[in-house]
Amino acid sequence: MKPSLMDFTLKELQQEVKPSFRAKQIYGWIYHQYAKDFEEMKNIPKSLKEELAQKFVVDPLKIIKKEISNDGTIKYLFELQDGKTVEAVWLKMKDTIYNDNNEVIQEAKYSICVSTQVGCKVGCAFCLTAKGGFTRDLSAGEIVAQVVNLKRDNNHKHNRMINIVYMGMGEPLDNLNNLSHAIEIFKEDNGLCISGKRQTVSTSGLSNKIDRLGEMDLGVHIAISLHAVDDELRSELIPMNKAHNINSIIEAVKRFPIDTRKRVMFEYLVIKGKNDDLGSAKKLVKLLSGIKAKVNLIYFNPYEGTTYQRPLKDDMIAFQEYLTKHGLLCTIRDSKGMDISAACGQLKEKENKSV
């Protein structure tokens, strides 16, 4: 596999491409014009393009399948240079708002859910990605290319804001070096210019690496995939909990540098008969005491072969109301893409079965 030009910050690319102004031009072609290959870079000398093509690819990904939901969610399956596949999701968070003259007064807002690994080592019992095991980390360029491809495919201009959530296939903090490099590439003023506050790293709770991410001071938000309020259930759902238990995660979160205007997101996947009772809600309030937290309740999204069930809507609302009444900011995440393979790993699994 050749490295990708998306593996580099602008400063790093300027070490590879001389004169340095050419690197800036190439950066513009990749992140402003969404060029897929060297041939599209019209003002770059042919000799330089040929030289670079010997060592690098522009785009390390290829869209091989996508599914479009009625709610606007689009699930993508990418093929990497080595034939492995990963997923990303285009999520519409807010619709376009028009005035009485049918003029746009606020454009639609989108988030992109990206993968950081081919497969995953964590082995969460409720996650389809875990069924395929772990293959390898994604490079920084393979992480970055997911966002570039989705913006290109949806005609989303480079200077329109987008939110990135590292919540796809893989455990982001298990690939911390490449993840942090990708975060810096996204932040480049001459590239996509996506600030840290628009990037959220979701982790299943590698407490020591939460500390390392905090020390890097990248300005990103952090989301904790908690899913349980006691170690017994959490170890059933997330075997890694035996090494990184709930208390170690909570203590690491308290040390994490948080913008004083922001909150730490706690993702709580609600599974019928497992963690949807008010007793669990009461324990959650106690657990998060002293943390400026927001709880995001998520409906379990069933897939073929799972024994876990989607919770009842009334139970979700009762759980939310208990948390809110006891001082926790709490939302119920809308289930998007229910009519497509939206749960992490579903589209990859479906494609594997069809081969």
C-alpha positions in Angstrom: 0.0 0.0 0.0 1.2 3.5 -0.8 0.8 6.3 1.8 -1.8 8.9 0.9 -1.3 12.6 0.6 -4.1 12.8 3.2 -1.6 11.4 5.8 0.1 14.8 6.0 -0.5 18.2 7.7 0.5 21.0 5.4 3.8 21.5 7.1 4.6 17.8 6.7 3.6 17.9 3.0 5.9 20.8 2.5 8.7 18.5 3.5 7.7 16.1 0.8 6.9 18.6 -2.0 9.2 21.3 -3.3 8.9 24.2 -3.8 6.6 24.5 -0.7 4.0 26.7 -2.5 3.2 23.6 -4.6 2.3 21.7 -1.4 -0.2 24.5 -0.6 -1.7 24.2 -4.1 -2.0 20.4 -3.7 -3.6 20.9 -0.3 -6.2 23.1 -2.0 -6.9 20.5 -4.7 -7.5 17.8 -2.1 -9.5 19.7 0.5 -11.2 22.5 -1.4 -11.7 20.9 -4.8 -11.9 17.3 -3.5 -9.5 16.0 -6.2 -9.4 12.2 -6.3 -6.2 11.8 -8.3 -3.2 13.8 -9.6 -4.7 14.2 -13.0 -7.4 16.6 -11.6 -4.7 19.0 -10.3 -4.6 21.2 -13.3 -1.9 23.8 -12.2 0.6 21.2 -10.9 3.5 20.5 -13.3 3.2 17.1 -15.0 6.7 16.1 -13.9 5.8 16.7 -10.2 2.6 14.8 -10.5 4.4 11.8 -12.0 7.1 12.0 -9.3 4.4 12.1 -6.5 2.4 9.3 -8.1 5.4 7.0 -7.8 5.2 7.3 -4.0 1.7 8.4 -3.0 -2.0 8.0 -3.8 -4.3 11.0 -3.4 -7.4 9.1 -2.1 -6.8 5.8 -0.3 -10.5 4.9 -0.2 -13.1 3.8 -2.8 -16.9 3.9 -2.1 -18.2 0.4 -3.0 -21.7 0.6 -1.6 -24.1 3.1 0.0 -27.5 2.9 1.5 -29.8 5.9 1.8 -32.4 6.2 4.5 -35.8 8.0 4.2 -34.6 10.3 7.0 -31.5 11.4 4.9 -29.0 9.2 6.7 -26.5 7.7 4.3 -24.4 4.6 5.2 -21.2 4.2 3.2 -19.0 1.1 2.8 -15.4 1.9 1.7 -12.7 -0.4 0.3 -9.2 0.3 1.3 -6.1 -0.3 -0.8 -5.5 -3.7 0.7 -9.1 -4.8 0.0 -10.4 -4.4 3.6 -13.6 -2.5 4.2 -14.8 0.1 6.7 -18.0 2.1 7.2 -18.9 5.8 7.6 -22.2 7.5 8.1 -23.6 10.9 6.8 -26.1 12.2 9.3 -28.5 15.1 8.9 -28.8 16.7 12.3 -31.0 19.8 11.4 -33.0 20.6 8.3 -32.6 23.7 6.1 -34.7 26.6 7.4 -36.4 28.9 4.9 -38.1 32.3 5.3 -41.5 33.3 3.9 -39.8 34.2 0.5 -38.4 30.6 0.3 -34.8 32.0 1.0 -32.4 29.9 3.0 -31.8 31.5 6.4 -30.0 28.5 7.9 -28.4 25.7 6.0 -28.9 22.1 7.1 -26.4 20.8 9.6 -24.6 17.5 9.2 -22.4 15.2 11.2 -20.1 12.5 9.9 -19.5 9.3 11.9 -16.1 7.9 11.0 -14.2 4.6 11.6 -10.8 4.4 13.1 -10.0 0.7 12.7 -10.8 -2.3 10.5 -12.7 -4.3 13.1 -12.2 -3.7 16.8 -10.4 -5.3 19.8 -12.9 -4.3 22.4 -15.4 -7.0 21.7 -18.6 -5.3 23.0 -21.4 -7.9 23.2 -24.0 -5.7 21.6 -21.8 -4.5 18.6 -21.8 -6.2 15.2 -18.3 -4.9 14.4 -16.9 -7.0 17.2 -18.1 -10.2 15.5 -15.5 -9.8 12.8 -12.6 -9.4 15.2 -9.8 -6.9 14.7 -7.7 -6.6 11.5 -5.7 -3.4 11.7 -5.6 0.3 12.6 -6.5 2.9 10.0 -3.9 5.4 9.0 -4.5 9.1 9.6 -5.1 9.5 5.9 -7.7 6.7 5.8 -9.6 8.5 8.7 -9.4 11.9 6.9 -10.4 10.4 3.6 -13.8 9.3 4.9 -14.8 12.9 5.6 -13.4 14.1 2.3 -15.3 11.4 0.4 -18.6 12.1 2.2 -18.3 15.8 1.7 -17.5 15.3 -2.0 -20.3 12.8 -2.5 -22.9 15.1 -0.9 -21.7 18.3 -2.7 -20.9 19.8 0.7 -18.6 22.7 0.1 -15.2 22.7 1.9 -16.0 25.8 3.9 -19.4 24.6 5.1 -19.2 23.4 8.7 -19.4 19.8 9.6 -19.2 17.9 12.8 -17.1 14.7 13.1 -17.8 12.0 15.6 -15.2 9.2 16.0 -17.9 6.6 16.7 -17.8 4.2 13.8 -15.9 0.9 13.6 -13.1 0.5 16.1 -12.0 2.0 19.4 -10.5 5.5 18.6 -8.2 5.6 21.6 -6.8 2.2 20.6 -5.4 4.0 17.6 -4.5 7.2 19.4 -1.4 8.2 17.4 -3.2 8.1 14.0 -6.4 9.5 15.5 -4.6 12.6 17.0 -2.7 13.1 13.7 -6.1 13.0 11.8 -7.5 15.5 14.2 -4.6 17.9 13.5 -5.1 17.5 9.7 -8.8 18.3 10.0 -7.9 21.5 11.9 -5.6 22.8 9.2 -6.6 26.4 8.1 -5.6 25.6 4.5 -7.6 22.3 4.5 -11.1 21.6 5.9 -10.6 23.9 8.9 -12.7 21.7 11.3 -11.9 22.9 14.8 -11.4 20.7 17.8 -14.7 21.8 19.2 -16.5 20.2 16.2 -14.7 16.9 16.7 -15.9 14.3 19.3 -13.9 11.3 20.3 -16.1 8.5 21.6 -14.4 5.8 23.7 -15.5 2.6 25.4 -13.3 3.7 28.3 -9.6 3.2 28.0 -9.0 5.2 31.1 -5.2 5.5 30.7 -5.6 6.7 27.1 -8.3 9.2 28.1 -5.5 10.8 30.2 -3.1 10.7 27.2 -5.7 12.4 24.9 -6.2 15.0 27.6 -2.5 15.7 27.8 -2.4 16.3 24.0 -4.8 19.2 24.6 -6.4 19.0 21.1 -9.5 20.9 22.0 -11.8 17.9 21.1 -14.9 16.8 23.0 -15.0 13.4 24.6 -17.9 11.0 24.8 -17.9 8.0 27.0 -19.7 4.8 26.0 -20.9 3.9 29.5 -23.9 1.7 28.9 -24.1 0.3 32.4 -24.0 1.6 36.0 -22.3 -1.4 37.7 -19.2 -3.3 36.8 -20.9 -6.7 36.6 -23.3 -5.7 33.7 -20.6 -3.5 32.1 -18.2 -6.4 32.0 -20.9 -8.5 30.3 -21.5 -5.8 27.7 -17.9 -4.6 27.4 -15.3 -7.2 28.5 -12.6 -4.6 28.5 -14.3 -3.2 31.6 -12.3 -5.8 33.7 -9.2 -3.8 32.9 -10.7 -0.3 32.8 -13.6 -0.4 35.3 -16.2 2.3 35.8 -14.4 4.1 38.6 -11.2 4.4 36.7 -13.1 5.9 33.7 -15.0 8.4 35.9 -11.7 9.5 37.6 -10.0 9.9 34.1 -13.0 12.0 32.9 -12.6 14.3 35.9 -9.0 15.0 34.9 -9.9 15.6 31.2 -9.6 19.3 30.1 -13.1 20.4 29.3 -14.1 23.8 27.9 -16.0 25.4 30.8 -19.0 26.0 28.5 -19.2 22.3 27.5 -20.2 19.1 29.0 -18.9 15.5 28.9 -21.1 13.3 26.9 -22.0 9.9 28.4 -23.5 7.5 25.8 -25.9 5.1 27.4 -27.2 2.3 25.1 -30.5 1.2 26.5 -31.3 -2.5 26.2 -34.6 -4.0 27.2 -34.5 -5.8 30.5 -30.8 -5.1 31.0 -30.3 -1.4 32.0 -33.7 0.3 31.3 -35.1 0.3 34.8 -35.4 3.3 37.2 -33.0 1.6 39.6 -30.3 2.0 37.0 -31.3 5.6 36.4 -30.9 6.3 40.2 -27.4 4.7 40.2 -26.5 6.8 37.1 -27.4 10.0 38.8 -25.1 9.1 41.7 -22.3 8.0 39.5 -22.2 11.2 37.5 -22.5 13.5 40.6 -19.9 16.3 40.4 -19.3 16.0 36.6 -20.7 18.5 34.2 -22.3 15.8 32.2 -24.9 15.2 29.5 -26.4 11.8 29.1 -27.4 10.6 25.6 -29.8 7.7 25.8 -29.6 5.5 22.7 -32.1 2.8 21.6 -30.4 -0.5 21.0 -30.5 -1.1 17.2 -31.2 -4.8 16.7 -29.4 -6.9 14.1 -29.7 -10.4 12.9 -28.5 -13.0 15.5 -28.5 -10.7 18.6 -30.2 -11.7 21.8 -30.6 -8.1 23.0 -33.8 -6.3 22.4 -34.9 -2.7 21.7 -36.3 -1.0 24.8 -39.9 0.3 25.0 -40.4 4.0 24.3 -42.3 4.5 27.6 -39.3 3.0 29.5 -36.9 5.3 27.6 -39.0 8.4 28.5 -39.4 7.4 32.1 -35.6 6.9 32.3 -35.0 10.3 30.8 -37.5 12.0 33.0 -35.9 10.6 36.1 -32.5 11.8 35.1 -33.8 15.3 34.2 -35.8 15.6 37.5 -32.6 14.8 39.4 -30.5 17.5 37.7 -28.9 15.7 34.7 -29.1 17.1 31.2 -30.5 14.1 29.2 -31.6 13.6 25.6 -32.9 10.6 23.7 -31.0 10.2 20.5 -33.3 9.9 17.5 -32.8 6.5 15.9 -31.6 7.3 12.4 -31.4 5.0 9.4 -33.6 2.4 10.9 -34.7 1.4 7.3 -31.0 0.8 6.3 -28.0 -1.0 7.7 -27.3 1.9 10.1 -25.9 0.1 13.1 -22.1 -0.1 13.1 -20.9 -3.1 11.1 -24.2 -4.0 9.5 -23.4 -2.9 6.0 -20.0 -4.6 6.1 -21.6 -7.8 7.4 -24.4 -7.7 4.7 -21.8 -7.2 2.0 -19.7 -10.1 3.3 -22.7 -12.4 3.2 -23.5 -11.5 -0.4 -20.0 -12.3 -1.6 
